[in-house]
């Protein structure tokens, strides 16, 4: 029997988990804890201390000790805490040089696509959130007329109605010769605007819409209108085989540059006095557009109801968490997990994040 790529990948991960993770039990996987004092590297950030920014140092020490010592957090690569616009604590448990390295922030990229959408609207590249994709690239909808009513807002809220069950979908998605055609070939599980279905497909439709109107990829759009104003110079946003930035994933950034994005959101779209994105868009994007009992979703942002916060979140523990009431931004990056036992998102947001928030007075 010949294995397909997905099957081979699963076999590799299975073998890797047996070879790699037992070694972590025999040898220290993290460095020895050396405190959380931030490092001055002249990247535009101001540094401070917990005491100056009214944060309980003892509680933060407890948080960082847990990060270093408890197995459930063994894959964390960085933690950065920003209070009142200044970094008061950061740590890189595996390698101090991770401060300088870009890494894949996975689905946290979706929230960057959200902000790029707001920028595209204010610069008139897009008309409105009610604009239909069939008005932007109509040639695709001759083949898929049942998808003609899908709007930008449907994609922002994961309610396009596009649905898939094929276990090989993600592989085909990333390696399709025509990614937009592949996305639209998925069946509908209901009319647009009715059913929430989380996927990388929906924000990639937005990516292509911006590309069609701007004339360059979403990555290039983000560089001109978002990264350059934020002082972000080291980045990568992967594209499909036909040159469309993956709107839902595969953006690579440094941890501190992720924090810049979070601080810009906290400052209602401003950075160094420049209004990068309209404050009204941030307010709309980070409020519940779709809600269930225990969670809510905005425009490609997760809403943490009980913490009065919002989160750009990605697979494996990539987090940019903004807590407006505390003037607080928390960034976490981690090695992608192999099984769910390696990273449970609620471990951080449900425990350590609460401790960080409660430390702020």
C-alpha positions in Angstrom: 0.0 0.0 0.0 1.4 3.4 -0.9 1.1 6.1 1.7 0.0 9.7 0.9 1.8 12.7 2.3 -0.6 13.1 5.2 -0.1 9.5 6.3 3.7 9.8 6.0 3.6 13.0 8.1 1.5 11.3 10.8 4.0 8.4 10.9 6.9 10.9 11.2 5.2 12.8 14.1 4.4 9.5 15.9 8.0 8.3 15.7 9.3 11.8 16.5 7.2 11.9 19.7 8.8 8.7 20.9 12.3 9.7 20.0 12.2 13.3 21.1 10.0 13.7 24.1 11.6 10.9 26.3 14.9 12.8 25.9 13.2 15.8 27.4 12.5 13.8 30.6 16.2 12.7 30.9 17.9 16.1 30.1 16.9 19.6 31.0 14.8 21.0 28.2 14.8 24.5 29.4 17.5 26.8 30.7 17.8 27.6 34.4 15.5 30.4 35.4 17.5 33.7 35.5 14.6 36.2 36.2 12.5 38.2 33.9 14.3 41.6 33.5 13.8 42.8 29.9 16.8 43.3 27.6 17.7 46.6 26.0 18.2 46.0 22.3 17.3 49.3 20.8 14.2 48.1 18.9 11.9 50.9 19.8 10.7 49.5 23.0 10.8 51.3 26.4 11.7 49.2 29.4 10.5 49.5 32.9 10.0 47.4 36.1 6.9 45.9 37.7 7.2 48.4 40.6 7.2 51.5 38.4 4.1 50.2 36.5 2.1 49.1 39.5 2.5 45.3 39.1 3.2 42.9 41.9 6.7 41.5 41.4 6.1 38.4 43.6 3.1 37.3 41.5 5.1 37.7 38.3 8.0 35.7 39.8 5.5 33.0 40.6 4.2 33.0 37.0 7.7 32.7 35.4 8.8 30.0 37.9 5.7 28.0 36.8 6.6 28.5 33.1 10.1 27.2 33.7 9.3 24.3 36.0 5.9 22.8 35.1 5.8 20.2 32.3 2.6 21.6 30.8 4.5 24.7 29.8 7.7 22.9 28.6 7.2 24.1 25.0 6.9 27.8 25.7 9.6 29.8 23.9 8.9 33.3 25.1 6.8 35.3 27.4 6.6 39.1 27.2 4.5 41.4 29.5 3.9 45.0 28.5 2.2 47.4 31.0 1.5 51.1 30.2 3.3 50.8 26.9 6.6 49.5 28.4 8.1 46.0 28.6 8.3 45.1 32.3 9.1 41.4 32.0 10.2 38.9 29.4 11.9 35.5 29.3 13.1 33.0 26.7 13.2 29.7 28.4 14.9 27.7 25.7 17.3 30.1 24.0 18.0 33.8 24.8 18.6 34.4 21.1 14.9 33.7 20.5 14.5 37.4 21.1 16.0 38.0 17.7 14.4 35.1 15.8 11.2 35.1 13.7 8.9 32.2 14.1 5.6 31.0 12.6 2.8 32.6 14.7 0.3 30.2 13.1 -3.3 31.3 13.3 -2.4 34.5 15.2 -1.8 35.7 11.6 -5.6 35.8 11.2 -5.8 38.9 13.4 -3.2 40.6 11.2 -5.4 39.9 8.3 -8.3 41.5 10.2 -6.3 44.7 10.8 -5.1 44.8 7.2 -8.8 44.6 6.2 -9.5 47.7 8.2 -6.6 49.5 6.6 -7.7 48.4 3.2 -11.2 49.8 3.9 -9.9 53.1 5.1 -7.7 53.4 2.1 -10.6 52.5 -0.3 -9.1 49.3 -1.6 -12.2 47.6 -0.3 -15.7 49.2 -0.2 -17.3 47.7 2.9 -17.5 44.5 5.0 -20.8 43.8 3.1 -18.9 43.7 -0.2 -19.2 40.3 -1.9 -16.2 38.5 -3.1 -18.1 37.8 -6.4 -17.8 41.6 -7.0 -14.1 41.5 -6.5 -13.1 38.4 -8.5 -16.3 37.5 -10.4 -14.6 35.0 -12.8 -14.4 32.4 -10.0 -18.2 32.5 -9.4 -19.2 31.4 -12.8 -18.0 28.0 -11.7 -19.4 28.3 -8.2 -22.6 30.4 -8.5 -23.9 29.1 -5.1 -21.1 31.0 -3.4 -21.9 34.4 -4.9 -23.4 35.8 -1.8 -20.4 35.4 0.5 -19.2 38.7 1.9 -16.0 40.0 3.5 -17.9 40.1 6.8 -18.8 36.4 6.5 -15.1 35.6 6.1 -14.1 37.8 9.0 -16.5 36.0 11.3 -15.9 32.5 10.0 -19.5 32.3 8.7 -19.0 31.9 4.9 -20.8 28.6 5.0 -17.8 26.9 3.3 -17.2 23.5 4.9 -15.0 20.5 4.5 -14.4 17.2 6.2 -11.6 15.7 4.0 -8.7 14.9 6.3 -6.3 15.8 3.4 -7.9 19.3 3.1 -5.0 21.2 4.7 -2.4 19.5 2.5 -4.4 20.2 -0.7 -5.1 23.8 0.5 -1.4 24.6 1.0 -0.2 23.0 -2.2 -3.1 23.8 -4.6 -2.1 25.4 -7.9 -5.1 27.7 -7.6 -5.9 28.3 -4.0 -9.0 30.4 -4.5 -10.6 27.9 -6.8 -9.8 25.2 -4.2 -11.4 27.1 -1.4 -14.6 27.8 -3.3 -14.8 24.2 -4.3 -15.7 23.3 -0.7 -19.4 22.6 -0.2 -21.7 24.9 1.7 -23.1 23.7 5.0 -25.7 26.5 5.1 -26.2 30.0 3.8 -23.5 32.6 4.5 -23.9 34.3 7.9 -25.6 31.4 9.7 -23.0 28.8 10.8 -19.6 29.3 12.4 -16.8 27.1 10.9 -13.2 28.0 11.8 -10.7 27.6 9.0 -7.7 29.1 7.2 -9.8 29.2 4.0 -12.0 32.2 5.0 -9.2 34.8 5.7 -7.4 33.6 2.6 -10.3 34.8 0.5 -9.8 38.2 2.2 -6.1 38.0 1.4 -6.9 37.5 -2.3 -9.5 40.3 -2.3 -6.9 42.7 -1.0 -4.3 41.4 -3.5 -6.7 41.9 -6.4 -7.5 45.5 -5.4 -4.0 46.5 -4.2 -2.1 44.7 -6.9 0.4 43.0 -4.6 0.1 40.2 -2.0 -1.3 40.6 1.5 2.2 40.3 2.9 3.4 43.2 0.8 0.3 45.2 1.7 1.0 44.5 5.4 4.6 45.5 5.0 3.7 48.9 3.5 0.8 49.8 5.8 1.4 47.9 9.0 5.0 46.6 9.4 6.9 49.6 8.3 4.9 52.0 10.5 5.5 49.6 13.5 9.2 49.4 12.8 9.0 45.7 11.9 11.7 44.9 9.4 12.2 41.2 9.8 9.2 39.1 8.8 8.0 36.5 6.3 4.4 35.7 5.2 4.2 32.5 3.2 2.2 32.3 0.0 0.4 29.6 -1.9 1.9 28.2 -5.1 0.1 30.8 -7.1 1.3 33.7 -4.9 -1.6 34.4 -2.5 -0.6 35.1 1.1 -2.1 32.6 3.5 -4.5 34.9 5.3 -5.0 32.6 8.2 -1.5 31.4 9.0 2.2 31.1 8.3 3.2 34.7 9.2 6.7 34.8 10.8 7.6 37.5 13.4 9.8 38.1 16.3 8.1 38.0 19.8 8.7 41.7 20.5 7.3 42.6 17.1 4.2 40.6 18.0 4.0 42.8 21.1 4.2 46.0 19.0 1.1 44.8 17.2 -0.7 44.2 20.5 0.3 47.6 21.9 -0.8 49.3 18.7 -4.2 47.7 19.2 -4.3 48.8 22.9 -3.5 52.3 21.8 -6.6 52.3 19.5 -4.6 51.9 16.3 -1.8 54.4 17.0 2.0 53.8 17.2 4.5 56.6 17.7 1.8 59.2 17.1 0.7 57.7 13.7 -2.8 56.4 13.3 -2.2 53.1 11.5 -5.7 51.8 11.6 -9.0 53.5 12.5 -9.9 53.1 16.2 -13.5 52.3 15.2 -12.3 49.3 13.2 -10.4 47.9 16.2 -13.5 48.4 18.4 -15.6 46.5 15.8 -13.0 43.8 15.2 -12.5 43.0 18.9 -16.1 42.8 20.0 -18.2 39.6 19.8 -19.6 39.2 16.3 -20.4 35.6 17.0 -20.9 34.2 20.5 -21.3 30.8 22.2 -21.8 30.2 25.9 -18.1 30.0 26.8 -16.4 31.9 23.9 -16.9 34.6 21.3 -15.3 35.6 18.1 -14.8 39.0 16.5 -13.3 39.8 13.2 -10.6 37.1 13.3 -10.0 37.7 17.0 -10.9 35.5 19.9 -12.8 37.2 22.7 -11.9 36.1 26.2 -15.2 37.0 27.9 -14.4 36.2 31.5 -11.1 38.2 31.3 -12.5 41.2 29.3 -9.7 40.7 26.9 -9.1 39.7 23.3 -6.6 37.4 21.7 -4.7 36.8 18.4 -4.2 33.1 19.0 -2.3 30.4 17.0 -1.7 26.7 17.1 0.7 25.5 19.8 0.5 28.5 22.0 1.1 31.6 19.9 -0.7 34.4 21.7 -1.1 38.2 21.6 -3.4 39.0 24.4 -4.7 42.5 25.0 -6.4 43.5 28.3 -7.6 47.1 27.8 -8.9 47.6 31.4 -5.4 46.9 32.7 -3.4 48.6 29.9 -1.8 45.3 29.4 -0.4 43.2 26.5 0.9 39.7 27.0 2.7 37.8 24.3 3.5 34.1 24.3 5.2 31.9 21.7 5.8 28.2 21.8 7.0 25.2 19.9 4.1 23.7 18.0 2.7 20.7 19.8 2.5 17.2 18.5 -0.4 16.0 20.6 -2.9 18.0 22.7 -1.2 17.0 25.9 1.9 19.1 25.0 -0.1 22.3 24.9 -3.5 23.0 26.3 -4.4 26.6 25.5 -6.5 26.9 28.6 -3.4 26.1 30.7 -2.1 29.6 30.0 -5.2 31.8 29.5 -7.1 30.0 32.3 -4.3 30.1 34.9 -1.2 32.1 34.3 -2.9 34.9 32.4 -5.3 35.3 35.3 -2.4 35.6 37.6 -0.7 38.2 35.4 -3.9 40.3 35.3 -4.5 40.1 39.0 -0.9 41.2 39.6 -1.7 44.6 37.9 -3.2 47.2 40.3 
